[in-house]
């Protein structure tokens, strides 16, 4: 009863006080509130395990590498290991990068692994093929420098270069090491050939700069090459985001591949042009040949073994490909006239005469930068869409060519 009277008194006093001036409110005494008994405190019930919520660590989401053959991603206690199994053709030792969260240290002995603290903030790209992967994970603004912007297709990067917002540091043994030291990037990513006359990384390593070798170009499976987006994203701790983007692309690629798989009559195709009298045709296990096969085409040199380009005499090519339905990837030719000007014998091919010549330079800058050699590595589904639309237009009536164009 004491509690009820007390609370009733408080309510009456507050109601009266609400109609008075603030000064009177301050003068009002409330001794009854002091005498009020404290409410009972209930213990937390099992339905709200406070201690369990606080003490349970967040589970780290992990991704797998399913198509790429040349790098692995492993999750350890407090860090990740990225291993490039073959940094360049003929390399005998892998390169290992330990990705350790900033402000922490790994519990294990990392041996000879290069330690990179993540997530990184400053990135130097010595190949334009890394740029589309930066865009995919919304990290293009971390770009500090490129080798040269002359042949980059990405308009944002070109603008930044023209405005001196990013630097051009060159490549190879003559790379501007002093400028890179001043920029202090977290990662400088480049490729390597194993030749001291051409490679960039020896000079960077000698200067103590954080160089990472990316060997995506050694992947021949288009999906395997595109999966290197996860490699780059891991340095930003964004491989989960990259994995989701990649999975969507794989789904589209597989659907397109299935669409073109059951052609009763396959179109015949050959590629490239001659160089000083010799034609270099990609082997059946090469990136280009796999794309043609996945698009349902009969690549006339599918009997060539290996991943490299094989030298073929011009006369042999004429004999075998003269009646081919399609001719693709004809270098810098922008029209049939410029193609014929390169060698008059090109006009002898049926594909030339029927106008079935397509080049992958539909997206080209004034300086000659070709987007196919930049963003296509991250978008093999778009390449496949183009090829199917070229070979079997009835299967892709709504598709407009993206990387390819028909020579007129």
C-alpha positions as CSV (number, residue, x, y, z in Angstrom):
1,X,0.0,0.0,0.0
2,X,2.9,2.3,0.7
3,X,4.2,1.9,-2.8
4,X,0.8,2.7,-4.3
5,X,0.4,5.9,-2.2
6,X,3.9,7.0,-3.0
7,X,3.5,6.5,-6.7
8,X,0.1,8.3,-6.6
9,X,1.6,11.2,-4.8
10,X,4.4,11.4,-7.4
11,X,1.9,11.4,-10.3
12,X,-0.2,14.2,-8.7
13,X,2.8,16.3,-8.0
14,X,4.2,15.9,-11.5
15,X,0.8,16.8,-13.0
16,X,0.6,20.0,-11.0
17,X,4.3,20.8,-11.7
18,X,3.7,20.4,-15.5
19,X,1.3,23.5,-15.3
20,X,3.7,25.6,-13.3
21,X,6.8,27.7,-14.1
22,X,10.1,25.8,-14.2
23,X,11.3,27.7,-11.1
24,X,8.5,26.1,-9.0
25,X,9.4,22.7,-10.4
26,X,12.9,23.1,-9.1
27,X,11.6,24.0,-5.6
28,X,9.3,21.1,-5.3
29,X,10.5,18.4,-2.8
30,X,9.9,14.8,-3.4
31,X,10.7,13.0,-0.2
32,X,8.3,10.2,-1.0
33,X,10.4,9.2,-4.0
34,X,13.4,8.7,-1.7
35,X,11.3,6.4,0.5
36,X,10.1,4.3,-2.4
37,X,11.3,0.7,-2.2
38,X,13.6,-0.4,-5.0
39,X,12.1,-2.8,-7.6
40,X,13.3,-6.3,-7.6
41,X,16.1,-7.1,-10.1
42,X,15.4,-10.2,-12.2
43,X,18.3,-12.4,-13.2
44,X,18.9,-12.9,-17.0
45,X,16.9,-15.8,-18.3
46,X,18.4,-18.6,-20.4
47,X,16.6,-17.1,-23.4
48,X,19.1,-14.3,-23.5
49,X,22.6,-15.8,-23.0
50,X,24.5,-12.5,-22.7
51,X,27.9,-14.1,-21.9
52,X,27.6,-16.4,-25.0
53,X,26.9,-13.6,-27.4
54,X,29.9,-11.6,-26.1
55,X,32.4,-14.4,-26.0
56,X,31.6,-16.2,-29.3
57,X,34.0,-15.0,-32.0
58,X,32.7,-14.1,-35.4
59,X,33.1,-16.9,-37.9
60,X,35.4,-16.1,-40.8
61,X,33.7,-16.7,-44.1
62,X,36.0,-18.6,-46.5
63,X,36.1,-19.0,-50.2
64,X,37.5,-21.8,-52.4
65,X,39.5,-21.7,-55.6
66,X,37.7,-24.0,-58.1
67,X,39.0,-23.2,-61.6
68,X,42.4,-21.5,-61.3
69,X,45.3,-24.0,-61.3
70,X,48.2,-21.6,-60.5
71,X,47.3,-20.2,-57.1
72,X,45.9,-21.4,-53.8
73,X,44.2,-19.7,-50.9
74,X,44.4,-21.2,-47.5
75,X,42.9,-20.0,-44.2
76,X,45.0,-20.3,-41.0
77,X,44.6,-19.1,-37.4
78,X,44.7,-15.4,-37.8
79,X,46.0,-15.1,-41.3
80,X,45.7,-16.3,-44.9
81,X,48.2,-17.8,-47.2
82,X,48.2,-17.1,-51.0
83,X,50.6,-19.3,-52.9
84,X,51.4,-18.8,-56.6
85,X,52.4,-22.3,-57.6
86,X,54.2,-21.2,-60.8
87,X,55.2,-17.5,-60.8
88,X,56.4,-17.7,-64.4
89,X,56.9,-20.4,-67.0
90,X,59.8,-22.7,-65.9
91,X,59.8,-21.4,-62.3
92,X,60.9,-24.1,-59.9
93,X,59.7,-22.6,-56.6
94,X,56.3,-21.2,-55.6
95,X,55.9,-17.8,-54.1
96,X,54.0,-17.5,-50.9
97,X,52.3,-14.4,-49.5
98,X,51.0,-14.3,-45.9
99,X,48.1,-11.9,-45.5
100,X,48.0,-10.9,-41.8
101,X,45.4,-8.4,-40.5
102,X,47.0,-5.1,-39.6
103,X,47.8,-4.7,-35.9
104,X,48.2,-8.5,-35.4
105,X,50.8,-11.1,-35.9
106,X,50.7,-14.7,-37.0
107,X,51.0,-17.4,-34.4
108,X,52.8,-19.7,-36.9
109,X,56.3,-19.6,-38.3
110,X,55.7,-18.1,-41.8
111,X,59.1,-19.2,-43.1
112,X,60.0,-17.4,-46.4
113,X,56.5,-16.1,-47.0
114,X,56.2,-12.4,-47.9
115,X,54.1,-10.8,-45.1
116,X,51.4,-8.2,-46.3
117,X,49.2,-6.5,-43.7
118,X,45.6,-6.4,-44.7
119,X,43.4,-4.7,-45.7
120,X,45.7,-2.8,-48.0
121,X,45.1,0.9,-48.8
122,X,47.6,1.7,-51.6
123,X,48.0,-0.4,-54.7
124,X,50.3,-0.1,-57.8
125,X,49.1,-1.9,-60.9
126,X,51.8,-2.8,-63.4
127,X,49.2,-4.5,-65.7
128,X,45.9,-3.1,-66.9
129,X,44.3,-6.6,-66.4
130,X,44.2,-5.9,-62.7
131,X,42.0,-2.8,-63.1
132,X,38.7,-4.5,-63.7
133,X,39.1,-6.6,-60.6
134,X,39.7,-3.5,-58.6
135,X,36.5,-2.0,-60.0
136,X,34.5,-5.2,-59.2
137,X,35.3,-4.8,-55.4
138,X,35.0,-1.0,-55.4
139,X,38.7,-0.4,-54.7
140,X,39.8,1.5,-57.8
141,X,40.4,4.6,-55.7
142,X,43.2,2.7,-53.9
143,X,45.2,2.9,-57.1
144,X,48.4,5.0,-56.6
145,X,50.3,4.3,-59.9
146,X,50.4,2.3,-63.1
147,X,53.2,1.4,-65.4
148,X,51.9,3.6,-68.2
149,X,48.4,5.0,-68.9
150,X,49.0,5.3,-72.6
151,X,47.2,2.1,-73.5
152,X,44.7,1.8,-70.6
153,X,41.1,1.7,-71.7
154,X,39.5,2.5,-68.4
155,X,38.4,6.2,-68.7
156,X,38.6,6.9,-65.0
157,X,42.2,5.8,-64.7
158,X,43.2,7.7,-67.8
159,X,41.6,10.9,-66.3
160,X,43.4,10.4,-63.1
161,X,46.7,10.0,-65.0
162,X,46.1,13.1,-67.0
163,X,45.3,15.0,-63.8
164,X,48.4,13.7,-62.1
165,X,46.2,12.0,-59.5
166,X,48.1,8.8,-60.1
167,X,51.7,8.3,-61.2
168,X,53.2,6.4,-64.1
169,X,56.3,4.5,-62.9
170,X,57.3,2.4,-65.9
171,X,58.2,-1.2,-65.8
172,X,61.1,-3.6,-66.2
173,X,64.6,-3.0,-64.8
174,X,64.3,0.8,-65.4
175,X,61.2,1.2,-63.3
176,X,61.1,4.4,-61.2
177,X,62.0,2.9,-57.8
178,X,62.5,6.2,-56.1
179,X,59.0,7.4,-57.0
180,X,57.6,4.1,-55.7
181,X,59.4,4.5,-52.4
182,X,57.9,8.0,-52.1
183,X,54.4,6.6,-52.8
184,X,54.9,3.9,-50.2
185,X,52.3,1.5,-51.6
186,X,51.1,-1.5,-49.6
187,X,51.3,-3.8,-52.7
188,X,52.9,-3.5,-56.1
189,X,51.4,-6.1,-58.4
190,X,53.2,-7.3,-61.5
191,X,53.8,-10.3,-63.7
192,X,57.1,-12.0,-64.4
193,X,58.8,-13.9,-67.2
194,X,61.9,-15.3,-65.5
195,X,64.1,-13.0,-67.6
196,X,66.2,-10.4,-65.8
197,X,66.2,-8.3,-69.0
198,X,62.5,-7.8,-68.8
199,X,61.2,-8.5,-65.3
200,X,60.3,-5.7,-62.9
201,X,60.3,-7.5,-59.5
202,X,64.1,-7.9,-58.9
203,X,64.6,-4.1,-58.7
204,X,61.6,-3.7,-56.5
205,X,62.6,-6.5,-54.1
206,X,66.1,-5.1,-53.9
207,X,64.6,-1.8,-52.8
208,X,62.6,-3.6,-50.1
209,X,59.3,-2.7,-51.8
210,X,56.2,-5.0,-51.3
211,X,56.0,-6.6,-54.7
212,X,53.5,-9.4,-55.5
213,X,53.8,-11.6,-58.6
214,X,50.5,-12.3,-60.4
215,X,50.6,-15.2,-62.9
216,X,47.1,-15.0,-64.2
217,X,48.3,-15.1,-67.8
218,X,49.5,-18.7,-67.4
219,X,45.9,-19.8,-66.8
220,X,44.3,-21.2,-70.0
221,X,40.8,-21.9,-68.8
222,X,38.9,-18.6,-69.2
223,X,37.1,-19.2,-65.9
224,X,40.4,-20.0,-64.2
225,X,41.9,-16.8,-65.4
226,X,38.9,-14.8,-64.2
227,X,39.2,-16.4,-60.8
228,X,42.4,-14.5,-60.1
229,X,40.0,-11.7,-59.1
230,X,39.8,-13.5,-55.8
231,X,43.6,-13.4,-55.6
232,X,43.7,-9.6,-55.8
233,X,40.6,-9.2,-53.6
234,X,42.2,-11.2,-50.8
235,X,44.7,-8.3,-50.2
236,X,41.6,-6.1,-49.4
237,X,39.9,-8.9,-47.3
238,X,37.2,-8.8,-49.9
239,X,37.5,-12.2,-51.4
240,X,34.0,-13.1,-50.3
241,X,32.6,-10.2,-52.4
242,X,34.8,-11.3,-55.3
243,X,33.6,-14.8,-55.0
244,X,30.0,-13.8,-55.2
245,X,30.7,-11.8,-58.4
246,X,32.7,-14.7,-59.8
247,X,29.9,-17.2,-59.1
248,X,27.4,-15.1,-61.0
249,X,29.7,-14.9,-64.0
250,X,30.4,-18.6,-63.9
251,X,26.6,-19.3,-64.0
252,X,26.2,-17.1,-67.0
253,X,29.2,-18.7,-68.8
254,X,28.0,-22.2,-68.2
255,X,24.5,-21.4,-69.5
256,X,26.0,-19.9,-72.6
257,X,28.3,-22.9,-73.1
258,X,25.4,-25.3,-72.8
259,X,23.4,-23.2,-75.3
260,X,26.1,-23.6,-77.9
261,X,27.0,-27.2,-77.2
262,X,24.5,-29.2,-79.3
263,X,25.0,-27.7,-82.8
264,X,24.2,-30.2,-85.5
265,X,26.7,-28.4,-87.8
266,X,29.5,-26.5,-86.3
267,X,30.9,-23.5,-88.0
268,X,34.6,-23.6,-89.0
269,X,36.9,-20.9,-87.6
270,X,40.6,-19.8,-87.8
271,X,42.3,-16.9,-86.1
272,X,45.1,-14.3,-86.2
273,X,47.2,-13.1,-89.2
274,X,50.7,-13.8,-90.5
275,X,53.8,-12.2,-89.2
276,X,56.7,-12.0,-91.7
277,X,55.3,-14.9,-93.6
278,X,54.6,-17.1,-90.6
279,X,51.2,-17.7,-89.0
280,X,51.1,-18.4,-85.3
281,X,48.1,-20.6,-84.4
282,X,47.1,-21.2,-80.7
283,X,47.2,-24.7,-79.5
284,X,44.1,-26.7,-78.6
285,X,44.7,-26.1,-74.8
286,X,45.1,-22.4,-75.2
287,X,42.8,-19.6,-73.8
288,X,41.7,-18.7,-77.3
289,X,41.0,-22.3,-78.5
290,X,39.0,-23.1,-75.3
291,X,36.8,-20.0,-75.9
292,X,36.1,-21.1,-79.5
293,X,35.3,-24.6,-78.4
294,X,33.0,-23.4,-75.6
295,X,31.2,-21.2,-78.2
296,X,30.4,-24.3,-80.3
297,X,32.9,-23.6,-83.1
298,X,35.1,-26.1,-85.0
299,X,38.5,-24.5,-84.6
300,X,40.5,-25.8,-87.6
301,X,43.8,-26.1,-85.6
302,X,42.2,-28.0,-82.7
303,X,44.7,-30.8,-83.4
304,X,47.6,-28.7,-82.2
305,X,48.7,-29.8,-78.8
306,X,49.7,-27.4,-76.0
307,X,48.9,-24.0,-74.8
308,X,51.3,-21.9,-76.9
309,X,51.1,-20.5,-80.4
310,X,52.6,-22.8,-83.1
311,X,54.3,-21.4,-86.3
312,X,52.5,-22.4,-89.4
313,X,53.5,-21.6,-93.0
314,X,51.3,-19.2,-94.8
315,X,50.7,-21.7,-97.7
316,X,49.5,-24.3,-95.2
317,X,47.0,-21.9,-93.7
318,X,45.6,-21.0,-97.1
319,X,45.2,-24.6,-98.0
320,X,43.4,-25.5,-94.7
321,X,41.4,-22.4,-93.9
322,X,40.5,-21.0,-97.4
323,X,36.9,-22.2,-97.1
324,X,36.5,-21.5,-93.3
325,X,33.3,-19.9,-92.3
326,X,34.8,-17.3,-89.9
327,X,38.0,-15.5,-89.4
328,X,38.7,-13.8,-86.0
329,X,41.3,-11.7,-84.2
330,X,43.0,-10.0,-87.2
331,X,45.4,-7.8,-85.4
332,X,45.1,-4.0,-85.9
333,X,42.9,-4.2,-89.0
334,X,39.9,-2.0,-88.6
335,X,38.2,-2.8,-92.0
336,X,38.6,-5.3,-94.9
337,X,40.5,-2.8,-97.0
338,X,43.2,-2.4,-94.3
339,X,43.3,-6.1,-93.8
340,X,43.9,-6.7,-97.5
341,X,46.6,-4.0,-97.5
342,X,48.5,-6.1,-95.0
343,X,48.8,-9.0,-97.5
344,X,46.8,-9.3,-100.8
345,X,46.5,-13.0,-100.3
346,X,44.1,-12.4,-97.4
347,X,41.4,-11.6,-100.0
348,X,41.5,-15.2,-101.2
349,X,39.9,-16.5,-98.0
350,X,36.2,-17.3,-98.2
351,X,35.6,-15.5,-94.9
352,X,37.1,-12.3,-96.3
353,X,34.9,-12.6,-99.4
354,X,31.7,-13.2,-97.5
355,X,32.5,-10.5,-94.9
356,X,32.7,-13.0,-92.0
357,X,35.8,-11.4,-90.5
358,X,35.5,-10.2,-86.9
359,X,38.0,-8.4,-84.7
360,X,38.2,-7.9,-81.0
361,X,38.9,-4.2,-81.1
362,X,35.4,-2.8,-80.9
363,X,36.4,-0.9,-77.7
364,X,39.5,1.1,-78.6
365,X,41.0,4.4,-77.4
366,X,42.5,7.0,-79.6
367,X,45.9,5.9,-78.3
368,X,45.2,2.3,-79.3
369,X,44.3,0.8,-76.0
370,X,42.0,-2.2,-76.5
371,X,39.5,-3.1,-73.8
372,X,39.5,-6.8,-74.8
373,X,43.1,-7.0,-73.4
374,X,42.0,-5.2,-70.2
375,X,38.6,-6.0,-68.9
376,X,37.8,-9.2,-70.9
377,X,39.9,-11.2,-68.5
378,X,37.3,-10.6,-65.8
379,X,34.4,-11.1,-68.1
380,X,34.8,-14.2,-70.2
381,X,31.0,-14.6,-70.3
382,X,30.8,-11.4,-72.4
383,X,33.4,-12.8,-74.8
384,X,31.4,-16.1,-75.0
385,X,28.2,-14.1,-75.7
386,X,30.0,-12.3,-78.5
387,X,31.3,-15.5,-80.1
388,X,28.0,-17.2,-80.0
389,X,26.2,-14.2,-81.5
390,X,28.8,-14.3,-84.3
391,X,28.7,-18.0,-85.0
392,X,25.0,-18.7,-84.2
393,X,23.1,-15.4,-84.3
394,X,19.8,-17.3,-84.0
395,X,20.8,-18.2,-80.5
396,X,21.6,-14.7,-79.4
397,X,19.2,-12.4,-81.3
398,X,19.1,-9.8,-78.5
399,X,22.9,-9.6,-77.9
400,X,24.8,-6.6,-79.2
401,X,28.5,-7.3,-79.8
402,X,30.6,-5.9,-76.9
403,X,34.3,-6.7,-77.6
404,X,34.0,-7.8,-81.2
405,X,33.0,-6.0,-84.4
406,X,32.5,-7.1,-87.9
407,X,34.9,-5.7,-90.5
408,X,33.3,-3.8,-93.3
